[in-house]
Amino acid sequence: MEAESKNDADQMLVELQYKSKTPIDINRLIDVRVETPIAGISTRKRNDISYVWVGKEYTRNGWLEQEEYDKINNLNKK
């Protein structure tokens, strides 16, 4: 699960419990982390597509496809 804040993540967990009709014991969570992505450095892969973090001022969710990012970077270097 990915959220913009711990509060958002907690709310998503509550919604998951409601929709799945399965109680989730928060104390049983194995890994909880808060990460701050770094523009041009942080990457992730979703559905076999690589993304790079560019920030929310450039895209709706802050992520841009790696291929598009590389094209823009190559144009800026010329």
Secondary structure as UniProt FT lines:
FT   HELIX           6..20
FT   HELIX           26..28
FT   TURN            39..41
FT   STRAND          43..46
FT   TURN            47..48
FT   STRAND          49..53
FT   TURN            56..58
FT   STRAND          63..65
FT   HELIX           66..77
//
